[in-house]
Amino acid sequence: MPAGPPITARVPPGDDVYNEALLWYWGLDGHPVNDDEAGSAFERAALLGHPAAQFQMGVFYKCGGLRERDADRAREWFATVEEHVPWFIARAVSGNALGQWQLSRLIAHGVVSRDGDDFLEWCTAAAEQGYALAQFDLSQCYEYGEGTPRDYSKAVFWCKRAAAQGMVEAVYYYGNYLCSGGVSGGGLSGKKTVAETMAEAAQCLRVAANRGHPEAQHALAHLYMKSSPLDRRRACRWYKNARDNGVPALRNEGCAACLMLAACSGGMSTKVRISLAPSYFQSHMTLTSRPVPTTAVAASPPGPGAIPMLPGPLSAGPAAADDSPVPAAGAGLAPVPS
């Protein structure tokens, strides 16, 4: 495994390629999520000698995601990172938010071990500087109790801040918090009505779905399916998109999803459409799930229970049009209150 040239400059070789990989992987600055582009860019940067990209390749091989799990290759990539640990530490200590976030991840994965160092402290330092990836990781730590007691209010707080910067994964999670009622539990919903909260949830899921997030496409389809008959063709479309991106229907909604897909076959009688449902069901259940991006913890819909029934049709009103434009590059969702 080539280690690449030694790091002597402040900016390591392949830094532009590494930054490009972050944009594709996390859906930053208006970029759609694109695992193929991200995986290719991470590997190119790693081979050029970028230590953070080398670390990320180690994470992929250790945890799965954009590469098949391979413990030997993970150890090889992590070994190339060890010689650059002083570079990571110096960058973090200097106050660089990206460096602080990177060091927090090295500590979390056991690549760096120093007395008194805590991954949560470095992640918090980066998050407080406004770095979106650190804000999202910190949200996940509070959500699942990683390195800290679980605190749902803080999880929502940090997730909203990452989402406001347009990070696709955070936008998806924040939409789920809204759907599950978690935002009111986090004290961030103010005096919004249920209808207003669900409209905001749908907008979040739409933004993430339009930027290629498969789980958001699936969640948006579920919202449409639960809304009204007017929205079920949209539910069909988003279920198909999610399926094509590798997300199978869950068993507790698989039959309904497949009936919806069958119902989209225009010109068929109800009897014929229902007869097609089993084949749709089988096609859903035999698909392999898309690997979850390797964040602090594996992604799963937050909050208790399933997405609730909507109070009214999502199609009502111009704000709910599922082809609403995606925010421009660098745009967030809404201003975050100070």
C-alpha positions, 0 to 999 in steps of 0.5 A: 500500500503506497504511503505517498510523499511525506507531509511537509507543507501545511496543505497536504498533497491531494487536498483538493481531491479530498475536499471534492470527496467530502462534497460528494460523500456528505452532500455538501454545498449543493452537491447530490450524494454520489457514492461512486464519485466520493469513493473514487475521489477518496481513493485518489486522494489517499494514493496521492498521500493525503492522510485524512483520505488514507484514514477514510479508506481505512474506515471504509474497509473497517466498517463497510460502506463504499468498500467491502469490509477487509480487516487487513486492508483497513490495518494497512491504511491506518498504518499509513496514517500513523506517521502523520498523527503529528500533522493531525494534532498540530492542525487541531491544536491550531484551531482548524475546525476541519482538523479538530473534526478529523482528530476526533474521528481518529480518536474514535476509531482508535488510530490516535490515543493520547492521555487526556484527549477525548473525541467528543471534546474535539468534535464539540470544538469543531461544531462550535466553530460551525463545521457542519460535519462535526455538528452532525457527528455531535448530534449522533453522539447525543442521539445514541449516547456515544461518549456522553449520556444520551440527550435528545434535545442536544441531538436535535439542536446540533442536527438542525445546525448541520441541516441549516448548512445544507448537509444532506444527511443532516437534512434527512435526519432533521426531517425524521426528527420532525416526523417523529415529534422529536423537534418539539421534544428538543424544544426547537419547534416553537409554537408551530402546529402539527400541520406546519411541522409536518410540512417542514418535515416534508420539505426537508425530506424533499430536499434530501431526496432530490439530492439523491439520498435514498433513505430520504426518498423512501421516507418521503414516499412513506409520507406521501402514501400516508397522506391522501389518494392525491399523493399516491402517485408521488409515493409510487415515484419515490418508492421506485427511486428509493428501490432503484438506489438500493433501499428495499421496502420494510416488511411492515409496509412492503405490501402497501408499497407494492400495491402502490407500485402496481396501482401505478400501472395505468389502464389495468383493472383493480383485480389485475393490479392486485394480482401484480402486487406479489411480484412487486413485493418479491422484487422489494424484499430481494434487494440488498440494502444500501450501505450506511455512510460511516458516521459516528454511528450507523444511520437509522430513523431517529425517534420512537415509532413509525412516521405518523399519519399526516393531518392533510394531503401533502399536495395541498399548497405550493410549498409541498410540490415534490419537484420544488427546486433544490437550494442553490450551492451553499444554501441551507434550509432556514436561518438557525436561531442564535 
